C-alpha cells in the first residue's frame, strides 16, 4: 500500500495519463520489469508540464540509473534541450548510454560517472532545472552546491522526499532507515525556509518537493 496517497486515488490518476511517446512507454515497461526504480508516472507527467510551461532548456540530474528520466526530460525539452546527469554506478551508466543511444538523443545527454557529492562541486555552469533523485540521505549535503548551479528563476525538483511516508510519520519509520529520515526532514526544513527559495511539497509519487530560486 502507498503510504503517501491511497492506492485507489493513485491508480485513478495514473489511469488518466496517456502513454505518450511509444519508445518511452516501452522503456518504462522494461525498467519496471527489470525492477529498476524510475520516476512515478504522475511525477513524470508533472515534470513534463513544468519543463514545457517554463521553457526549460538545461537540466542537471543527480541519479541517472538506466537513463529513463533523462530521456523523458530531453523529449520534453525538445531538440535544443541539454541535460547533464550524474551516476556513480558504471553498470548503470553503461545501460543508460545504451538506452539513450537507442532513442537517438545521445547528443543531448552528457553522462557523468562519479560521486555526485564530488562532481557537483566541480561544475562551472548553471541550469534552468536541477533534479535530485540520487541517494536520499545526501540531498542535504548537495543543496548548497546545487543552488550555486541553479539559475535565478530556476527550479530545484527533489524526488522521494516523503520516503514511503516515514518522513511525515514516526509510526512508519523503519529502524534501519532512521538516518535517511532524519536527514530528509532536515533537508525539507532547510529548503522550506531558505531565503533564496520558495518551496512546496507535493504528495505525488513518493513525495515531490519543488523549489523556485528567487530572482
C-alpha positions as a Markdown table, in Angstrom:
| # | Residue | x | y | z |
|---|---|---|---|---|
| 1 | Unk | 0.0 | 0.0 | 0.0 |
| 2 | Unk | 1.2 | 3.5 | -0.8 |
| 3 | Unk | 1.6 | 5.5 | 2.4 |
| 4 | Unk | 1.5 | 8.8 | 0.6 |
| 5 | Unk | -1.7 | 8.7 | -1.4 |
| 6 | Unk | -4.4 | 6.0 | -1.1 |
| 7 | Unk | -4.0 | 3.3 | -3.8 |
| 8 | Unk | -7.3 | 3.9 | -5.5 |
| 9 | Unk | -6.6 | 7.6 | -6.0 |
| 10 | Unk | -3.1 | 6.9 | -7.3 |
| 11 | Unk | -4.4 | 4.2 | -9.7 |
| 12 | Unk | -7.1 | 6.6 | -11.0 |
| 13 | Unk | -4.7 | 9.4 | -11.6 |
| 14 | Unk | -2.3 | 7.1 | -13.4 |
| 15 | Unk | -5.1 | 5.8 | -15.5 |
| 16 | Unk | -5.7 | 9.3 | -16.8 |
| 17 | Unk | -2.2 | 9.7 | -18.1 |
| 18 | Unk | -1.8 | 8.7 | -21.8 |
| 19 | Unk | 1.2 | 6.6 | -22.8 |
| 20 | Unk | 2.6 | 9.4 | -24.9 |
| 21 | Unk | 5.8 | 8.5 | -26.9 |
| 22 | Unk | 5.8 | 4.8 | -27.7 |
| 23 | Unk | 9.5 | 4.4 | -27.3 |
| 24 | Unk | 9.4 | 6.0 | -23.8 |
| 25 | Unk | 6.4 | 3.8 | -22.9 |
| 26 | Unk | 8.3 | 0.7 | -23.9 |
| 27 | Unk | 11.4 | 1.9 | -22.0 |
| 28 | Unk | 9.2 | 2.4 | -18.8 |
| 29 | Unk | 7.8 | -1.1 | -19.1 |
| 30 | Unk | 11.3 | -2.6 | -19.5 |
| 31 | Unk | 12.6 | -0.7 | -16.5 |
| 32 | Unk | 9.7 | -1.8 | -14.3 |
| 33 | Unk | 10.1 | -5.4 | -15.5 |
| 34 | Unk | 13.8 | -5.3 | -14.5 |
| 35 | Unk | 12.8 | -3.8 | -11.1 |
| 36 | Unk | 14.8 | -0.6 | -11.8 |
| 37 | Unk | 13.5 | 2.3 | -9.7 |
| 38 | Unk | 12.2 | 5.1 | -12.0 |
| 39 | Unk | 10.1 | 8.2 | -11.5 |
| 40 | Unk | 6.4 | 7.5 | -10.9 |
| 41 | Unk | 4.1 | 8.1 | -13.8 |
| 42 | Unk | 2.3 | 11.1 | -12.2 |
| 43 | Unk | 5.7 | 12.6 | -11.2 |
| 44 | Unk | 6.9 | 12.3 | -14.8 |
| 45 | Unk | 3.7 | 13.9 | -16.0 |
| 46 | Unk | 4.1 | 16.8 | -13.6 |
| 47 | Unk | 7.7 | 17.4 | -14.5 |
| 48 | Unk | 7.0 | 17.3 | -18.2 |
| 49 | Unk | 4.4 | 20.0 | -17.7 |
| 50 | Unk | 6.9 | 22.0 | -15.7 |
| 51 | Unk | 9.6 | 21.7 | -18.4 |
| 52 | Unk | 7.3 | 22.7 | -21.2 |
| 53 | Unk | 5.5 | 25.5 | -19.4 |
| 54 | Unk | 8.7 | 27.1 | -18.2 |
| 55 | Unk | 10.6 | 26.5 | -21.4 |
| 56 | Unk | 13.4 | 24.7 | -19.6 |
| 57 | Unk | 16.3 | 24.0 | -21.8 |
| 58 | Unk | 19.1 | 22.9 | -19.4 |
| 59 | Unk | 18.9 | 20.4 | -16.6 |
| 60 | Unk | 21.3 | 18.8 | -14.1 |
| 61 | Unk | 20.1 | 15.4 | -12.8 |
| 62 | Unk | 21.6 | 13.6 | -9.8 |
| 63 | Unk | 20.9 | 9.9 | -10.2 |
| 64 | Unk | 20.8 | 8.6 | -13.8 |
| 65 | Unk | 20.0 | 4.9 | -13.1 |
| 66 | Unk | 19.2 | 3.5 | -16.6 |
| 67 | Unk | 18.6 | 6.9 | -18.2 |
| 68 | Unk | 14.8 | 6.8 | -18.1 |
| 69 | Unk | 14.1 | 10.2 | -16.5 |
| 70 | Unk | 16.9 | 11.9 | -18.5 |
| 71 | Unk | 15.2 | 10.6 | -21.7 |
| 72 | Unk | 11.8 | 11.9 | -20.5 |
| 73 | Unk | 13.3 | 15.3 | -19.8 |
| 74 | Unk | 15.1 | 15.6 | -23.1 |
| 75 | Unk | 12.0 | 14.7 | -25.1 |
| 76 | Unk | 10.0 | 17.3 | -23.0 |
| 77 | Unk | 12.6 | 20.0 | -23.7 |
| 78 | Unk | 12.8 | 19.3 | -27.5 |
| 79 | Unk | 15.8 | 19.4 | -29.8 |
| 80 | Unk | 17.5 | 22.3 | -28.1 |
| 81 | Unk | 17.5 | 20.9 | -24.6 |
| 82 | Unk | 20.6 | 19.6 | -22.9 |
| 83 | Unk | 21.0 | 17.5 | -19.7 |
| 84 | Unk | 24.0 | 16.6 | -17.6 |
| 85 | Unk | 23.3 | 13.6 | -15.5 |
| 86 | Unk | 25.4 | 12.1 | -12.7 |
| 87 | Unk | 25.6 | 8.4 | -11.7 |
| 88 | Unk | 28.1 | 6.6 | -9.5 |
| 89 | Unk | 27.4 | 3.1 | -10.9 |
| 90 | Unk | 29.4 | 2.2 | -14.0 |
| 91 | Unk | 26.9 | -0.6 | -14.8 |
| 92 | Unk | 24.0 | 1.9 | -14.7 |
| 93 | Unk | 25.9 | 4.4 | -16.8 |
| 94 | Unk | 26.6 | 1.8 | -19.4 |
| 95 | Unk | 22.9 | 0.8 | -19.5 |
| 96 | Unk | 21.9 | 4.4 | -19.7 |
| 97 | Unk | 24.3 | 5.1 | -22.6 |
| 98 | Unk | 22.8 | 2.2 | -24.5 |
| 99 | Unk | 19.2 | 3.1 | -23.8 |
| 100 | Unk | 19.7 | 6.8 | -24.6 |
| 101 | Unk | 21.5 | 5.8 | -27.8 |
| 102 | Unk | 18.6 | 3.7 | -28.9 |
| 103 | Unk | 16.3 | 6.7 | -28.6 |
| 104 | Unk | 18.7 | 8.8 | -30.8 |
| 105 | Unk | 19.2 | 11.6 | -28.2 |
| 106 | Unk | 22.8 | 10.9 | -27.1 |
| 107 | Unk | 23.9 | 14.3 | -28.4 |
| 108 | Unk | 21.6 | 16.0 | -25.8 |
| 109 | Unk | 22.7 | 13.9 | -22.8 |
| 110 | Unk | 26.1 | 14.2 | -21.0 |
| 111 | Unk | 26.6 | 11.2 | -18.8 |
| 112 | Unk | 28.9 | 11.9 | -15.9 |
| 113 | Unk | 30.3 | 8.9 | -14.0 |
| 114 | Unk | 31.2 | 9.6 | -10.3 |
| 115 | Unk | 30.0 | 10.5 | -6.9 |
| 116 | Unk | 27.5 | 13.4 | -7.0 |
| 117 | Unk | 29.0 | 15.0 | -3.9 |
| 118 | Unk | 32.3 | 15.4 | -5.7 |
| 119 | Unk | 31.0 | 16.1 | -9.3 |
| 120 | Unk | 28.5 | 18.8 | -8.5 |
| 121 | Unk | 31.2 | 20.8 | -6.7 |
| 122 | Unk | 33.3 | 20.8 | -9.9 |
| 123 | Unk | 30.6 | 22.1 | -12.3 |
| 124 | Unk | 31.1 | 25.6 | -13.6 |
| 125 | Unk | 27.8 | 26.1 | -15.3 |
| 126 | Unk | 24.2 | 26.9 | -14.4 |
| 127 | Unk | 20.9 | 25.2 | -15.2 |
| 128 | Unk | 17.2 | 26.0 | -15.6 |
| 129 | Unk | 16.3 | 23.0 | -13.5 |
| 130 | Unk | 18.1 | 20.6 | -11.2 |
| 131 | Unk | 16.5 | 17.2 | -10.4 |
| 132 | Unk | 17.6 | 15.3 | -7.3 |
| 133 | Unk | 16.9 | 11.6 | -7.4 |
| 134 | Unk | 20.1 | 10.0 | -6.1 |
| 135 | Unk | 20.9 | 8.9 | -2.5 |
| 136 | Unk | 18.2 | 10.4 | -0.3 |
| 137 | Unk | 20.5 | 10.9 | 2.7 |
| 138 | Unk | 22.7 | 13.2 | 0.6 |
| 139 | Unk | 20.2 | 15.7 | -0.6 |
| 140 | Unk | 21.1 | 18.0 | 2.4 |
| 141 | Unk | 24.8 | 17.7 | 1.6 |
| 142 | Unk | 24.2 | 18.6 | -2.1 |
| 143 | Unk | 22.0 | 21.6 | -1.5 |
| 144 | Unk | 24.4 | 24.5 | -1.4 |
| 145 | Unk | 26.4 | 23.2 | -4.4 |
| 146 | Unk | 23.2 | 22.7 | -6.3 |
| 147 | Unk | 21.9 | 26.2 | -5.5 |
| 148 | Unk | 25.2 | 27.6 | -6.9 |
| 149 | Unk | 24.5 | 25.8 | -10.2 |
| 150 | Unk | 20.8 | 26.9 | -10.4 |
| 151 | Unk | 19.9 | 30.0 | -12.4 |
| 152 | Unk | 17.8 | 32.7 | -10.8 |
| 153 | Unk | 14.2 | 31.9 | -11.6 |
| 154 | Unk | 15.2 | 28.2 | -12.0 |
| 155 | Unk | 13.6 | 25.2 | -10.2 |
| 156 | Unk | 15.0 | 22.6 | -7.9 |
| 157 | Unk | 13.0 | 19.4 | -8.0 |
| 158 | Unk | 13.6 | 16.8 | -5.3 |
| 159 | Unk | 12.0 | 13.3 | -5.6 |
| 160 | Unk | 11.1 | 10.8 | -2.9 |
| 161 | Unk | 11.1 | 13.4 | -0.2 |
| 162 | Unk | 8.4 | 11.8 | 1.9 |
| 163 | Unk | 10.2 | 8.4 | 1.7 |
| 164 | Unk | 7.3 | 5.9 | 1.9 |
| 165 | Unk | 5.6 | 8.2 | 4.4 |
| 166 | Unk | 8.3 | 7.8 | 7.0 |
| 167 | Unk | 9.4 | 11.5 | 6.8 |
| 168 | Unk | 5.8 | 12.6 | 7.8 |
| 169 | Unk | 5.1 | 10.0 | 10.5 |
| 170 | Unk | 7.3 | 8.4 | 13.1 |
| 171 | Unk | 4.9 | 5.5 | 13.2 |
| 172 | Unk | 6.1 | 4.4 | 9.8 |
| 173 | Unk | 9.8 | 4.7 | 10.4 |
| 174 | Unk | 11.9 | 1.5 | 10.0 |
| 175 | Unk | 14.8 | 1.5 | 12.3 |
| 176 | Unk | 17.4 | 0.9 | 9.6 |
| 177 | Unk | 16.1 | 4.0 | 7.7 |
| 178 | Unk | 16.3 | 6.4 | 10.6 |
| 179 | Unk | 19.4 | 8.3 | 9.3 |
| 180 | Unk | 17.8 | 8.8 | 5.9 |
| 181 | Unk | 14.5 | 10.0 | 7.5 |
| 182 | Unk | 16.3 | 12.5 | 9.8 |
| 183 | Unk | 18.4 | 13.9 | 7.0 |
| 184 | Unk | 15.4 | 14.2 | 4.7 |
| 185 | Unk | 13.4 | 16.0 | 7.4 |
| 186 | Unk | 16.3 | 18.4 | 7.8 |
| 187 | Unk | 16.5 | 18.9 | 4.1 |
| 188 | Unk | 12.8 | 19.8 | 3.8 |
| 189 | Unk | 13.1 | 22.2 | 6.7 |
| 190 | Unk | 16.0 | 23.9 | 5.1 |
| 191 | Unk | 14.5 | 24.3 | 1.6 |
| 192 | Unk | 11.2 | 25.3 | 3.0 |
| 193 | Unk | 12.8 | 28.2 | 5.0 |
| 194 | Unk | 15.7 | 29.0 | 2.7 |
| 195 | Unk | 15.9 | 32.8 | 1.9 |
| 196 | Unk | 16.7 | 32.1 | -1.7 |
| 197 | Unk | 13.9 | 29.5 | -2.3 |
| 198 | Unk | 10.1 | 29.3 | -2.4 |
| 199 | Unk | 9.2 | 25.6 | -1.9 |
| 200 | Unk | 6.2 | 23.4 | -2.0 |
| 201 | Unk | 5.9 | 19.7 | -1.1 |
| 202 | Unk | 3.5 | 17.7 | -3.2 |
| 203 | Unk | 2.0 | 14.3 | -2.4 |
| 204 | Unk | 2.9 | 12.9 | -5.8 |
| 205 | Unk | 4.6 | 9.5 | -6.1 |
| 206 | Unk | 6.8 | 9.1 | -3.1 |
| 207 | Unk | 6.7 | 12.9 | -2.4 |
| 208 | Unk | 8.0 | 15.7 | -4.6 |
| 209 | Unk | 9.5 | 19.0 | -3.5 |
| 210 | Unk | 9.5 | 21.8 | -6.0 |
| 211 | Unk | 11.6 | 24.9 | -5.1 |
| 212 | Unk | 11.8 | 28.1 | -7.1 |
| 213 | Unk | 15.0 | 30.1 | -7.0 |
| 214 | Unk | 14.1 | 33.7 | -6.4 |
| 215 | Unk | 15.3 | 36.2 | -8.9 |
